[in-house]
Amino acid sequence: MQQKAPSYGEADIQVLEGLEGVRRRPGMYIGGTDLKGLHQLVFEVVDNSVDEALAGACDTIVVILHGDGKVTVEDNGRGIPVGKHPKVGRSTLEVVMTRLHAGGKFEQRGYKVSGGLHGVGVSVVCALSSWIQVEVKRDKKLYRQEYEKGKPTTSVEAVGTAAGTGTTTHFQADRSIFPDVTFEFDQLMLRLREMAYLNRGLHITLKEESSGRECSFYFEGGITSFVRHLNKNKVALHGMPIYLARDFEESSIEVALQYTDDYTETIFCFANAINTTDGGAHLSGFRSALTRTLNAYARKANLLKEQEANLTADDVREGLTAIVSVKLQEPQFEAQTKVKLSNPEIRSQTEVTVNEQLFAYLEENPTDGRHIVEKCITAARAREAARKARDLVIRKTALEGMTLPGKLADCQERDPDKSELYLVEGDSAGGTAKQGRDRAFQAILPLRGKILNVEKARLDKILSYDQIKYLITAMGTSIGDRFALDKLRYRRIIIMTDADVDGAHIRTLLLTFFFRHMREVIEDGCLYIAQPPLYSIKIGKEKQYAYNERDLDGLKKKSKSKDPDVQRYKGLGEMNAEQLWQTTMDPGNRVLLRVNIDDAVRANDIFDVLMGNNVAPRKKFIETHAKDVKNLDI
């Protein structure tokens, strides 16, 4: 019998007042309520201060993490206006803090360029803070107003005199919104350093009261310094990064680029100091101009002979590190998260800038030009070798009728959304996993030994390595310019290695491979790391499992024995099939960590240090983090 539908009338339509919608759906504005969303609160406030710097009105920003969980962001900009707003009839400061889409960025009178396009940032912070206080220095007076959960609790008051101008925001993230309100110094430091690179001459300081840590950033070289930082662990093919810049009527283009002996490209794009992680018009313009310009120069300098084919886009990007930063009055992004710039005029402006200025640089610096083009020609030859190797893999797979690698124990399920592939360290653990799995939806691919370190190899060498060929064939995506995420045969790729030094090394090698050659798999949320238990402890007649020291201590307290039987697992092979299923592979019990790229700049640095050719920074990294290592088996 069909149930009667509930009533649906005028009274059922909810109208959320003020900032209540932000509190109900914070993910729409800051991406979520996890630690990434929590830190976004700081960045939203800092973005407002950076906008003052972009307007030429601010050269100093200070961020303080207080011991009680509060955060302070202070700048020496013009100060938010405090007088009555002509349309609203309330203080402009209160309007800015408590109303969405209220700001000085919708017309060019307040800001010529701005990262905070939509005028929602600081009001969202107000909505998601249990307490927030804003102090404004303006007209030789100090003004103050306080708010709770997006609503003012005091009026705007002049509380004293002040020298200079600026805005200081103190806030406490709402614990009823965010499960964890602990700010991480390192995460904030990396983003603030990035902002300083992108805004030449801007001083940014971060302080943490509880630890006494403090760092300050100021880069007179701007994005040129940024490129030098990214290449600090690489060998550059020419002395200084090439800097290209041009101002247009309503925008400006800046590009800094440098070639290294590396085999991968590192390009980061920004629009009004916002990291556009999905690229957009500025990235498309840069890439097309780079390919066209290097081909034109190579022909004119007779470095490419008449009978030789043009360099491709992949050829000219091998070993390239570049920053593309544009500033414009009316940026158009695909969403509030601002991950892709879509202004069509920026593409042509970037192309013109790179075409004219890069060609002129190469002609004026023929030695640098020759080194760069020779690197690209070598990449072209390697690309052809890689194409032949890849085609051989594809042909061999086709001839074998898609039997897939012999080591692969495939699952019965053919729907990728319902299938998962375990990458298991070694034949022994692979055999145990094959016995313990649910063959309906779980596939197992054992990997023998450590795979190739792809950080130090071109694609042709990578494709000559059997373990990587097996992995590519099993996944079904191909690689390089033929990579196709929609051909992925499993929507969960799970790395399962031993909890020892060798296992950690293999895991890092696999992560390097995915980050450098299949980043889309990570970005689409398809890569995971299994978490096998570190200990088993016998409590009564049953075995309980602990995944870390804290879990073990908790289980010991439950044991009636003063000296309980504890086993430390050094490898997956120490568990039988039933135990491996119960602890690590059963969807009802297991713990999987999804691999994310929250900060591509930081990830790029880490892979450079850990897997690159330069030994000194790796040694320094190990010495710095040695004290953090636990359960080391050597």
Rosetta blueprint (number, residue, H / E / L):
1 M L
2 Q L
3 Q L
4 K L
5 A L
6 P L
7 S L
8 Y L
9 G L
10 E H
11 A H
12 D H
13 I L
14 Q L
15 V L
16 L L
17 E L
18 G L
19 L L
20 E H
21 G H
22 V H
23 R H
24 R H
25 R L
26 P L
27 G H
28 M H
29 Y H
30 I H
31 G L
32 G L
33 T L
34 D L
35 L H
36 K H
37 G H
38 L H
39 H H
40 Q H
41 L H
42 V H
43 F H
44 E H
45 V H
46 V H
47 D H
48 N H
49 S H
50 V H
51 D H
52 E H
53 A H
54 L H
55 A L
56 G L
57 A L
58 C L
59 D L
60 T E
61 I E
62 V E
63 V E
64 I E
65 L E
66 H L
67 G L
68 D L
69 G L
70 K L
71 V E
72 T E
73 V E
74 E E
75 D E
76 N L
77 G L
78 R L
79 G L
80 I L
81 P L
82 V L
83 G L
84 K E
85 H L
86 P L
87 K L
88 V L
89 G L
90 R L
91 S E
92 T H
93 L H
94 E H
95 V H
96 V H
97 M H
98 T H
99 R L
100 L L
101 H L
102 A L
103 G L
104 G L
105 K L
106 F L
107 E L
108 Q L
109 R L
110 G L
111 Y L
112 K L
113 V L
114 S L
115 G L
116 G L
117 L L
118 H L
119 G L
120 V L
121 G H
122 V H
123 S H
124 V H
125 V H
126 C H
127 A H
128 L L
129 S E
130 S E
131 W E
132 I E
133 Q E
134 V E
135 E E
136 V E
137 K E
138 R E
139 D L
140 K L
141 K E
142 L E
143 Y E
144 R E
145 Q E
146 E E
147 Y E
148 E E
149 K L
150 G L
151 K E
152 P E
153 T L
154 T L
155 S L
156 V L
157 E E
158 A E
159 V E
160 G E
161 T E
162 A L
163 A L
164 G L
165 T L
166 G E
167 T E
168 T E
169 T E
170 H E
171 F E
172 Q E
173 A E
174 D L
175 R L
176 S L
177 I L
178 F L
179 P L
180 D L
181 V L
182 T L
183 F L
184 E L
185 F H
186 D H
187 Q H
188 L H
189 M H
190 L H
191 R H
192 L H
193 R H
194 E H
195 M H
196 A H
197 Y H
198 L H
199 N L
200 R L
201 G L
202 L L
203 H E
204 I E
205 T E
206 L E
207 K E
208 E E
209 E L
210 S L
211 S L
212 G L
213 R L
214 E E
215 C E
216 S E
217 F E
218 Y L
219 F L
220 E L
221 G L
222 G L
223 I H
224 T H
225 S H
226 F H
227 V H
228 R H
229 H H
230 L H
231 N L
232 K L
233 N L
234 K L
235 V L
236 A E
237 L L
238 H L
239 G L
240 M L
241 P L
242 I E
243 Y E
244 L E
245 A E
246 R E
247 D E
248 F L
249 E L
250 E L
251 S E
252 S E
253 I E
254 E E
255 V E
256 A E
257 L E
258 Q E
259 Y E
260 T E
261 D L
262 D L
263 Y L
264 T L
265 E L
266 T E
267 I E
268 F E
269 C E
270 F E
271 A E
272 N L
273 A L
274 I E
275 N E
276 T L
277 T L
278 D L
279 G L
280 G E
281 A H
282 H H
283 L H
284 S H
285 G H
286 F H
287 R H
288 S H
289 A H
290 L H
291 T H
292 R H
293 T H
294 L H
295 N H
296 A H
297 Y H
298 A H
299 R H
300 K H
301 A L
302 N L
303 L L
304 L L
305 K L
306 E L
307 Q L
308 E L
309 A L
310 N L
311 L L
312 T L
313 A H
314 D H
315 D H
316 V H
317 R H
318 E L
319 G L
320 L E
321 T E
322 A E
323 I E
324 V E
325 S E
326 V E
327 K E
328 L E
329 Q L
330 E L
331 P L
332 Q L
333 F E
334 E L
335 A L
336 Q L
337 T L
338 K L
339 V L
340 K L
341 L E
342 S L
343 N L
344 P H
345 E H
346 I H
347 R H
348 S H
349 Q H
350 T H
351 E H
352 V H
353 T H
354 V H
355 N H
356 E H
357 Q H
358 L H
359 F H
360 A H
361 Y H
362 L H
363 E H
364 E H
365 N L
366 P H
367 T H
368 D H
369 G H
370 R H
371 H H
372 I H
373 V H
374 E H
375 K H
376 C H
377 I H
378 T H
379 A H
380 A H
381 R H
382 A H
383 R H
384 E H
385 A H
386 A H
387 R H
388 K H
389 A H
390 R H
391 D H
392 L H
393 V H
394 I H
395 R H
396 K H
397 T H
398 A H
399 L H
400 E L
401 G L
402 M L
403 T L
404 L L
405 P L
406 G L
407 K L
408 L L
409 A E
410 D L
411 C L
412 Q L
413 E L
414 R L
415 D L
416 P H
417 D H
418 K H
419 S L
420 E E
421 L E
422 Y E
423 L E
424 V E
425 E E
426 G L
427 D H
428 S H
429 A H
430 G H
431 G H
432 T H
433 A H
434 K H
435 Q H
436 G H
437 R L
438 D L
439 R L
440 A L
441 F L
442 Q E
443 A E
444 I E
445 L E
446 P E
447 L E
448 R L
449 G L
450 K L
451 I L
452 L L
453 N L
454 V H
455 E H
456 K H
457 A L
458 R L
459 L H
460 D H
461 K H
462 I H
463 L L
464 S L
465 Y L
466 D H
467 Q H
468 I H
469 K H
470 Y H
471 L H
472 I H
473 T H
474 A H
475 M H
476 G L
477 T L
478 S L
479 I L
480 G H
481 D H
482 R H
483 F L
484 A L
485 L H
486 D H
487 K H
488 L L
489 R L
490 Y L
491 R L
492 R E
493 I E
494 I E
495 I E
496 M E
497 T L
498 D L
499 A L
500 D L
501 V H
502 D H
503 G H
504 A H
505 H H
506 I H
507 R H
508 T H
509 L H
510 L H
511 L H
512 T H
513 F H
514 F H
515 F H
516 R H
517 H H
518 M L
519 R H
520 E H
521 V H
522 I H
523 E H
524 D L
525 G L
526 C L
527 L E
528 Y E
529 I E
530 A E
531 Q L
532 P L
533 P L
534 L L
535 Y E
536 S E
537 I E
538 K E
539 I E
540 G L
541 K L
542 E E
543 K E
544 Q E
545 Y E
546 A E
547 Y L
548 N L
549 E H
550 R H
551 D H
552 L H
553 D H
554 G H
555 L H
556 K H
557 K H
558 K H
559 S L
560 K L
561 S L
562 K L
563 D L
564 P L
565 D L
566 V E
567 Q E
568 R E
569 Y L
570 K L
571 G L
572 L H
573 G H
574 E H
575 M L
576 N L
577 A H
578 E H
579 Q H
580 L H
581 W H
582 Q H
583 T H
584 T H
585 M H
586 D L
587 P L
588 G L
589 N L
590 R L
591 V L
592 L E
593 L E
594 R E
595 V L
596 N L
597 I L
598 D L
599 D L
600 A H
601 V H
602 R H
603 A H
604 N H
605 D H
606 I H
607 F H
608 D H
609 V H
610 L H
611 M H
612 G L
613 N L
614 N L
615 V H
616 A H
617 P H
618 R H
619 K H
620 K H
621 F H
622 I H
623 E H
624 T H
625 H H
626 A H
627 K H
628 D H
629 V L
630 K L
631 N L
632 L L
633 D L
634 I L
